[in-house]
């Protein structure tokens, strides 16, 4: 990942990366941080 932006008001997270990232890897990282992703 090269950048992560969080908009608390909207609940949106934007992740920038120079290489592809598996969606499951993002989900695991978010959950390990104590949060969850909306489906």
C-alpha distances in whole Angstrom, upper triangle without the diagonal:
4,6,7,11,14,17,20,23,22,19,17,13,11,7,6,4,7,8,9,8,11,13,14,11,10,14,15,12,14,17,17,16,19,18,19,18,21,22
4,7,10,14,17,20,23,22,20,17,14,11,8,5,5,7,9,11,11,15,16,18,15,14,17,18,15,16,20,19,18,22,21,21,20,23,24
4,7,10,13,16,19,18,17,14,10,8,6,5,7,10,12,13,13,16,16,18,16,13,16,18,15,15,19,19,17,20,18,19,18,20,22
4,7,10,13,16,15,13,11,7,6,5,6,9,12,14,14,13,15,15,17,14,11,14,15,12,12,16,16,14,17,15,16,15,17,19
4,7,10,12,12,11,8,6,5,7,9,12,15,17,17,16,18,17,19,17,14,16,18,15,13,17,18,15,17,15,16,15,17,19
4,6,9,9,7,6,5,6,9,12,15,19,20,20,18,19,17,19,18,14,15,17,14,12,15,17,14,15,13,14,13,14,17
4,6,6,6,5,6,8,12,14,18,21,23,22,21,22,19,21,21,17,17,20,18,15,18,19,16,17,14,15,14,14,17
4,6,5,7,8,11,14,18,21,24,26,25,23,23,21,22,21,18,18,20,18,14,17,18,15,15,12,13,13,14,17
4,6,8,11,13,17,20,23,27,28,27,25,26,23,24,24,21,20,23,21,18,20,22,19,18,15,16,15,15,18
4,5,9,12,15,18,22,25,26,25,23,23,20,22,22,19,18,21,20,17,19,21,19,18,15,14,13,12,15
4,7,10,13,17,20,24,24,23,20,21,18,19,19,15,15,18,16,13,15,17,15,15,11,11,10,9,13
4,7,10,13,17,20,21,19,18,18,15,17,17,14,14,17,15,13,15,18,16,16,12,12,10,10,12
4,7,10,13,17,18,16,14,16,13,15,15,11,12,15,13,10,14,16,14,15,12,12,10,11,13
4,7,10,14,15,14,13,15,13,16,15,11,13,16,14,13,16,18,16,18,15,15,12,14,15
4,7,10,11,11,10,12,11,14,12,9,12,14,12,12,15,17,15,18,15,15,13,15,17
4,7,9,10,10,13,13,16,14,12,15,17,15,15,19,19,18,21,19,19,17,19,20
4,5,7,7,11,12,15,13,12,15,17,15,16,19,20,19,22,21,20,19,21,21
4,7,9,13,15,17,15,15,18,20,18,19,23,23,23,26,24,24,22,24,25
4,6,10,13,15,13,13,17,18,17,19,22,22,22,25,24,23,21,23,23
4,7,9,12,11,11,14,16,15,17,20,20,21,24,22,21,19,21,20
4,6,9,7,7,11,12,12,13,16,17,18,20,19,17,16,18,18
4,5,5,7,9,10,11,13,15,16,17,19,18,16,14,17,16
4,5,5,6,9,10,11,12,14,16,17,15,13,11,13,12
4,5,5,6,9,10,10,12,14,15,14,12,11,13,13
4,5,5,6,9,10,11,12,15,14,13,12,15,15
4,5,5,6,9,10,11,13,11,10,9,12,13
4,6,5,6,9,10,11,9,7,7,10,11
4,5,5,6,9,10,10,9,10,13,14
4,6,5,6,9,9,10,10,14,16
4,5,5,7,6,6,7,11,13
4,5,5,5,5,8,11,13
4,5,7,9,12,15,17
4,6,9,11,15,18
4,7,11,14,16
4,7,10,13
4,7,9
4,6
4
